[in-house]
Amino acid sequence: MHHINPSQSITGGSFYSRGVFDVELVKGLRQAILHLTETQASTASDIRDKIVAAQLCGSFLTLGDVERLLNSLVLENQLEKQVRKVAVKDARTQRFKVDTMYMKARLTSLDNLNIACTIPCTTCPLFNDCFPHGDISPSTCIYWDQWYSLDMNQNASTDENGMSW
């Protein structure tokens, strides 16, 4: 019976030790993932292989475990998820496979996202007619000049929840 593994619904899975959630293990794995994706995009499989090779945890770490960690980091805006189709040619046909890559998020705070949403271009009705060196262009746009000259810290209004607008 030594070859039988207990169900994860009973043991709690890889992130549990003796029925207790191992917070430090999860924190360490999340930090390792952020470090591994800092300079280049990687697949979940590549990340798992690197974590196991570095002996950050035992070989018990499954691809599903890594995907759960990656998805939590994506939901927290610490990682970006990019899905792309890759052509795979064999002797007779060309097929496509889907590759999911993870990389460090460029925007990591809600404040940066709020500022990006206030750029006048995002709501301008003339956006499709705006081109560099055209009659309507960023260099002649009064709305851009007004927005750019704003001191975002002093002039932003806040709602009852403290959110900047």
Helices and strands as residue ranges (DSSP letters): H 8-11, E 16-17, E 20-21, H 23-36, H 44-53, H 63-75, E 79-89, E 94-104, H 110-117, G 120-122, G 127-129, G 138-140, H 142-149, H 152-155
